[in-house]
């Protein structure tokens, strides 16, 4: 039993670490290139029938979304590094799945610019869902005193 468990941990630990780091790097790149992205957002809005937002308003909203996502990812990375939730299988699976999807979608967004209303959903689902399951895992470990070892 212990041999099987140690093999699973050695596989899942890097599989969870890599998508979180990749998504964090992509979010930091988007934050550094935000002026160009906001200008692209405004060009996309002018081509559609939606009204054009003010540049400062759109820039501020983009900064808030990216900062919120980076903060959540840093919290999740710190809790993962201290192995608080690294051995919980449902949290590991949800984290690997959602952050991998987030990396793919953010990379596609970085290559070809999408409307900002679509990016809100991506940032919400690919960072908030693993964060909420991380909080549930904290509740599971600390309040209910469950052991996953």
N, C-alpha and C positions, 0 to 999 in steps of 0.2 A: 504494500500500500504506500509506504513512504517513498519507495523508488518511483512509482508512478506519479506521485504528487510532486516530487522534485523535478521530474522531467517536464511536467506541465508548467511549473513556475519558471524554469529556465527558458521556455519558449515564449510564454505570455509576457514576461517582464520586458524584453526588448520590443515586442510587438506593440505594447502599449506606450512605451517611451518614444518611439520614433514618430508616430503620427502627431503626438502632442507637440514635440519639438518642431516638426515641419509646419504645423499650423501656426505656431507661435512665430516662426520666422516669416511666414507669408503675411501674417497680420502686421508685423513690424515693417515689412517692405511696403505694404499698402499704406501704412501710416506715414512712411517717409516720402512716398510718391502721391500724397493725397491731393496736392494742388492739381496735378495733371488729371487725376481720376475725377475730381469734382468738375473740372472743365469738360471732361467727357460726359459726365452725368448731365450737365447743362445742355450739351449738344444733343444728347439723346432725348432730353425732355423737349427741346425746341422742335425736334422732328416729329414727335408725337403730338397728340391733342391736349396733353396735360399742360397746365400753366408752368411757366419757367419760374423756379424758385430763386431767391436771392442767393448770390454766391456765398456770402458769409454765413447765412443760415444753413445752407447745404453743407458747407465746410465744417461748421460747428457740429452738426448732427453726425457727420461722418466720423469726426474725431471722437465724439461721445461713444458711438457704436464700437469703434475699433478699440478705444481705451477700456471700455467695459469688457469686451471679449478678451483682450490681453490680460486684464486683471483676473478674470475667471480662470484663464488658462494657467497663469502663474500660481494661483491658489491650488489648482488641481495638480500641477506639476510638483509643488512643494509637498502636498499631502501624499503624492505618489512616491516621492523620493524618501520620505520618512516611513515608508511601507505601512502606512495606516490602512490604506484601502487597496494595496497592490495584490493582496491574496484573496480578495473577494471576487469570485468568478463572474457574477452578473455585472458588477461594476467594470471589471476588466473588459468584458465582451462589449458592453454598451460604449465604453470609452474608445476602444479600438475601432468599432464600427462607425460611430459618429465622427470621430476625428479624422478617420481615413476619408470618409465622404466629404468632410469639410476641407481637407487638403486638396482633393481633386477639384472640388467646385471653386475654391479660392484660387487655385492655379489657373483654371479656365477663365475665371474673372480677371486675373492679372494679365493673361494673354489677350483676351478680347473683352472689352468693357461692357458690362451689363447695366441696365437701369438700377438706380439705387434702391428702388422699392423691392427688387428681387434679392438684393444683397442683405437687406434687413432680415429676411426669412432665413437665409443661409446662416448668417451670424447668430440668429436666435436659436435655430434648431441644432446647429453643430457645436455650440458652446453651452447653451443653457441646459439642454437635456442631460449631458454628462455631468454638469455641475449639480443639477438637482439629484441625480442618482448618487453623486459623491456625498451630498449632504445626507441623503437617506442612509448611505453606508456608514457615515459617521454616527448617525443616530442608532443604527443597528449595532455598531461595535461598542460605543460608549454608553448609551442608555440601556440597551437591552442586554448588554454584557455577553454577546455571542462571540464565540471564538471560531476563527476560520483556519486555524493551523492544525 
